Structures are given as structure tokens and as C-alpha cells.
Amino acid sequence: MRDARRRREIRDYYLGISPDEITSHLTPSSFDLWDSVARYRRELQIGARWLEIGGGMGDLAAAALDHGYDVLMTDIQAELLDTAAARHPRLRTRLRRADIFDARDVAALAAQGPFSIVAAVGAVLNHARDQSELAHGFDHLVALGEPSSLLVVDLMLSEMFPGHPASVWADFLHVLPGFGDLARLTRASGLHVLEAHSLYHRYPPTATFDREFDERMLRLFFHKRIPARPPRGAARSLVRESRRARPAPRRRVPSPASDPPGTRRAARRRSRA
Ligand SMILES: C[S@@+](CC[C@H](N)C(=O)[O-])C[C@H]1O[C@@H](n2cnc3c(N)ncnc32)[C@H](O)[C@@H]1O
């Protein structure tokens, strides 16, 4: 009985909307970091103080400056900060050495806050020693953001690699969390996932690994808000409101169960040298 009613509801809804609303084929499937950040800044009243963790050679931090952000960039490696300063001299006064897993470094950074946008892209958090350290690093990122702030975080997840390995590179210590770990971290911090995109890069064979290697990671945009969790009952009323505004979620296109034919997989750990 309930099934029959559900099917009737689905039929009535989809027969009542236009073809371009039913199809997911036309939904934009690419994203632009700057467009997304600018949109959330407008919609969520987010400021312009940009903190980048593990900024490496400074290219993103320099681009953030070009986009008008008030940038502070960090990295654990002093040599990389020197490289960033040489590549982008205008970053010179905006560079700090900090280890995102070190509570003292993070406290010193927080003293230079508050930060409206905290970015850790390029799998910085994967450089943790183990899952527990990764969770601390994630908490540190969240703590560095002001009460309404945007976090942009890239993570390589175990399930994105064949065999769900604990690590994929042979040449540095790192850890791959799973989707479950990510969900727990997200919920524990009361974060709202605004966007999640899959990044993909194919590395050519190297002297130490004789095959191409597919690297995948998720780029996540989170909103940190205070109060981090909605008051009791708020979630239900939110659904009722949105249903009034829009009748029901659109049909989802079934996701492929596996990689498309022809996708090659890395069969063993590879050195990134
Ligand atoms: C793959 S690179 C990405 C660089 C840059 N974010 C980008 O996307 O171009 C990872 C960076 O994380 C930095 N890193 C590694 N461990 C770190 C830590 N504990 N705290 C801060 N940065 C770290 C590395 O030095 C390196 O610059």
C-alpha cells in the first residue's frame, strides 16, 4: 500500500514537471574554486581573510591575493616558504611556518586570526602519521575558521584507490581515511558540506614506477557555522519549508558501479619521485 502510494507520488511529480527539469544531463558538472568561494562569501556573509595550510610553492596563495583576499600562507617546510617567496615576492610578508598537526603551531596561527576562509588543498591532511593525527589536523582546520567561515579541503580517500589501501605513495608517510572517517569528522564538527568534487590526475611512468598512476581526491567545501548544529527540530522544519518551495528533489542519474571501461588502475604502491 505504502509502495503503491510512493510510486503514485513519484509518477505524479515527474509527469508534472518539464523535461529540462527532470534531466540531470544539463546540470553543470564542473566547478571553479573562485566562483564557488565568491558565491558563498555573498550568500553566507563570509569575510576576505584567507588562510592557506600547506601552501607549497605559493601559487594558490598568490592567486588568492590577485582575487583580492587578505592572504596568510603556511607550510611545514621552511624551504618551500622560501620558494614561494621567490616565485611570488608579494607573498613575502604573508608566509609562516606551521605544522597543522601541532597544537602549539596552530595556537600561534590562531592568534593571527580570525580567518574567514581556511584552505588545505593538495591532500595536505593526508600527510598525517595515522588516523588519529589526521582527525586532530581536521579539528585544527575547523578551529582556525571564524564562527561563520568556509573550509576548502582536499582529501585522498582510501576507497578512491583499488583495494582500499592504507597509503598509496611509497616515499612519504601519509594516511588515507575512508568515507566513513570523513563522515564522522564532518558530523563531529557540525559542518555543512556545500560542495564535493572529485579531482583526478594521471601521473606518467617514472624511473621508480613503470606505469601511469591515477591519483584521485575529493575537494570539499564546508561551511562552519555557529551554532554548529541547528537547534533541536530545526532540521525537520527546514525540510518542510523547502518542500513547500520546491515539490521534491530531482531524479538522480544512477552512478556507475565501477570506473568507465579503459580506466587504468595503479596496481601497487608507487614512489612519487
Ligand atoms: C601536495 S603538496 C600541495 C601544495 C599546495 N597546497 C598545492 O595544492 O599546490 C602538500 C603540501 O603539504 C605540506 N605539508 C605536509 N605536511 C604538512 C603539515 N604537517 N603541516 C602543513 N603543511 C604540510 C607539504 O610541505 C606540501 O607543501
Ligand as a Chemical Component Dictionary entry (heavy atoms), coordinates in Angstrom:
data_LIG
# 
_chem_comp.id                   LIG 
_chem_comp.type                 NON-POLYMER 
_chem_comp.pdbx_formal_charge   0 
_chem_comp.three_letter_code    LIG 
# 
loop_
_chem_comp_atom.comp_id 
_chem_comp_atom.atom_id 
_chem_comp_atom.alt_atom_id 
_chem_comp_atom.type_symbol 
_chem_comp_atom.charge 
_chem_comp_atom.model_Cartn_x 
_chem_comp_atom.model_Cartn_y 
_chem_comp_atom.model_Cartn_z 
_chem_comp_atom.pdbx_ordinal 
LIG C1  C1  C 0  50.886 18.030 -2.453 1  
LIG S1  S1  S 1  51.558 19.475 -1.720 2  
LIG C2  C2  C 0  50.270 20.665 -2.059 3  
LIG C3  C3  C 0  50.765 22.069 -2.114 4  
LIG C4  C4  C 0  49.707 23.113 -2.370 5  
LIG N1  N1  N 0  48.682 23.107 -1.334 6  
LIG C5  C5  C 0  49.065 22.900 -3.709 7  
LIG O1  O1  O 0  47.985 22.355 -3.794 8  
LIG O2  O2  O -1 49.680 23.285 -4.692 9  
LIG C6  C6  C 0  51.348 19.173 0.032  10 
LIG C7  C7  C 0  51.901 20.277 0.888  11 
LIG O3  O3  O 0  51.588 19.997 2.258  12 
LIG C8  C8  C 0  52.693 20.410 3.040  13 
LIG N2  N2  N 0  52.605 19.731 4.339  14 
LIG C9  C9  C 0  52.913 18.445 4.608  15 
LIG N3  N3  N 0  52.721 18.188 5.894  16 
LIG C10 C10 C 0  52.278 19.335 6.461  17 
LIG C11 C11 C 0  51.929 19.703 7.773  18 
LIG N4  N4  N 0  52.008 18.828 8.780  19 
LIG N5  N5  N 0  51.512 20.966 8.016  20 
LIG C12 C12 C 0  51.462 21.870 7.000  21 
LIG N6  N6  N 0  51.788 21.561 5.731  22 
LIG C13 C13 C 0  52.199 20.320 5.470  23 
LIG C14 C14 C 0  53.881 19.992 2.186  24 
LIG O4  O4  O 0  55.086 20.622 2.610  25 
LIG C15 C15 C 0  53.408 20.418 0.806  26 
LIG O5  O5  O 0  53.719 21.750 0.535  27 
# 
loop_
_chem_comp_bond.comp_id 
_chem_comp_bond.atom_id_1 
_chem_comp_bond.atom_id_2 
_chem_comp_bond.value_order 
_chem_comp_bond.pdbx_ordinal 
LIG C1  S1  SING 1  
LIG S1  C2  SING 2  
LIG S1  C6  SING 3  
LIG C2  C3  SING 4  
LIG C3  C4  SING 5  
LIG C4  N1  SING 6  
LIG C4  C5  SING 7  
LIG C5  O1  DOUB 8  
LIG C5  O2  SING 9  
LIG C6  C7  SING 10 
LIG C7  O3  SING 11 
LIG C7  C15 SING 12 
LIG O3  C8  SING 13 
LIG C8  N2  SING 14 
LIG C8  C14 SING 15 
LIG N2  C9  SING 16 
LIG N2  C13 SING 17 
LIG C9  N3  DOUB 18 
LIG N3  C10 SING 19 
LIG C10 C11 SING 20 
LIG C10 C13 DOUB 21 
LIG C11 N4  SING 22 
LIG C11 N5  DOUB 23 
LIG N5  C12 SING 24 
LIG C12 N6  DOUB 25 
LIG N6  C13 SING 26 
LIG C14 O4  SING 27 
LIG C14 C15 SING 28 
LIG C15 O5  SING 29 
# 
